[in-house]
Amino acid sequence: MERAVERKSVRKNGVVVLLDYRNVTRSLSDKIGPVRQLVRALFTDYLPLKLRAMHIILGSTPMWKAVLASFFSTFTVLFKKRVVIHAGNADEYIPTLEEKFGIFRDQLPCEFGGEYNIDAWKVWIRGQLETMD
């Protein structure tokens, strides 16, 4: 995130975050609560960038209604307007991401059902870290 903030286009346009909650259980959700609070604080209080949207990809289990209720209770009204929930499999949410939000399959990591190989991102991060030394 720190390196992304250095890009002028990111400071101007903000970022879009994709969260993969498809395989998260209630037990795991309870354990990562502090991490969620830290991420929220980073985006709302500490990083000088705009969060344009947060897309949360869910499985199709009904447990998520209760989890999301507690998750959203900590956010401001403006932040809630930037959160989009997608449920189901990739064939169901990818067309919505493409048609309504302009996030195309080639921009989505393979783990989300897209075509983007995250290894390229890892190489970029390593390169950025080397320039810091």
C-alpha positions in Angstrom: 0.0 0.0 0.0 2.8 2.3 0.9 4.4 1.9 -2.6 1.0 2.3 -4.3 0.4 5.6 -2.6 3.5 7.0 -4.3 1.7 6.7 -7.7 0.0 10.0 -8.6 -2.9 8.1 -10.3 -3.6 6.2 -7.1 -3.6 9.4 -5.0 -5.9 11.0 -7.5 -8.3 8.1 -8.3 -8.1 6.0 -5.2 -8.1 2.2 -4.9 -10.6 -0.6 -5.3 -10.2 -3.5 -2.9 -11.4 -7.1 -3.5 -11.9 -9.3 -0.4 -12.3 -13.0 -0.9 -14.5 -14.3 1.9 -15.8 -17.4 0.0 -14.1 -20.0 2.3 -14.1 -18.1 5.6 -15.9 -19.8 8.4 -17.5 -18.2 11.4 -14.6 -19.3 13.6 -12.0 -17.8 11.3 -14.1 -14.6 10.9 -14.0 -14.2 14.7 -10.3 -14.7 14.8 -9.5 -12.1 12.1 -11.7 -9.4 13.7 -8.6 -7.4 14.8 -7.2 -7.6 11.3 -10.4 -6.2 9.9 -10.3 -3.3 12.4 -6.7 -2.6 11.4 -7.5 -2.6 7.7 -10.5 -0.3 8.3 -8.3 2.1 10.2 -5.7 2.1 7.5 -8.2 3.1 4.9 -10.2 5.5 6.9 -7.6 7.1 9.2 -4.0 6.5 8.2 -3.3 6.2 4.5 -3.6 9.3 2.3 -5.7 7.6 -0.4 -9.3 7.3 -1.3 -11.1 4.0 -1.1 -13.3 4.1 -4.1 -14.9 0.7 -3.6 -14.6 -2.5 -1.6 -16.0 -5.6 -3.3 -16.5 -8.5 -1.0 -16.8 -11.9 -2.6 -18.9 -14.3 -0.5 -19.8 -18.0 -0.7 -23.5 -18.7 -0.7 -23.9 -19.7 3.0 -26.5 -17.9 5.0 -24.1 -17.4 7.9 -22.8 -14.3 6.2 -25.8 -12.2 7.0 -24.9 -12.2 10.7 -21.2 -11.7 10.1 -21.8 -8.8 7.7 -24.2 -7.1 10.2 -21.4 -6.9 12.8 -18.8 -6.1 10.1 -20.8 -3.1 8.8 -21.7 -1.8 12.2 -18.2 -0.4 12.6 -18.3 1.7 9.4 -19.5 5.2 8.6 -22.4 5.7 6.2 -20.0 7.0 3.5 -17.8 3.9 3.8 -20.9 1.6 3.6 -21.9 3.2 0.3 -18.6 2.1 -1.2 -19.0 -1.6 -0.2 -20.5 -4.0 -2.7 -21.3 -7.6 -1.8 -21.1 -10.4 -4.4 -22.3 -13.9 -3.6 -22.1 -17.2 -5.4 -19.6 -18.5 -7.9 -17.3 -16.7 -10.4 -19.9 -17.2 -13.2 -22.3 -15.2 -11.2 -20.2 -12.3 -9.9 -17.6 -11.8 -12.7 -20.3 -10.5 -15.2 -21.5 -8.0 -12.6 -17.9 -6.8 -11.9 -17.3 -6.4 -15.6 -20.6 -4.8 -16.6 -21.4 -2.6 -13.6 -18.0 -1.8 -12.2 -15.5 -2.0 -15.2 -13.4 -4.7 -13.4 -12.6 -7.2 -16.1 -11.6 -10.8 -15.9 -8.0 -10.0 -17.0 -7.7 -7.7 -14.0 -8.9 -10.3 -11.5 -6.5 -12.7 -9.8 -6.9 -16.4 -10.8 -8.1 -17.1 -7.3 -11.2 -15.0 -8.0 -11.9 -16.8 -11.3 -10.0 -14.2 -13.3 -7.0 -14.3 -15.6 -4.4 -12.2 -13.7 -1.4 -14.1 -12.5 -0.6 -12.7 -9.1 3.0 -13.8 -9.5 3.6 -10.7 -11.7 2.5 -8.5 -8.7 4.8 -10.4 -6.4 7.7 -9.7 -8.7 6.8 -6.0 -8.8 6.7 -5.8 -5.0 10.1 -7.5 -4.7 11.5 -4.9 -7.2 10.0 -2.1 -5.2 11.5 -3.4 -2.0 14.9 -3.7 -3.6 14.8 0.0 -4.6 14.2 0.9 -1.0 17.5 -0.7 0.1 
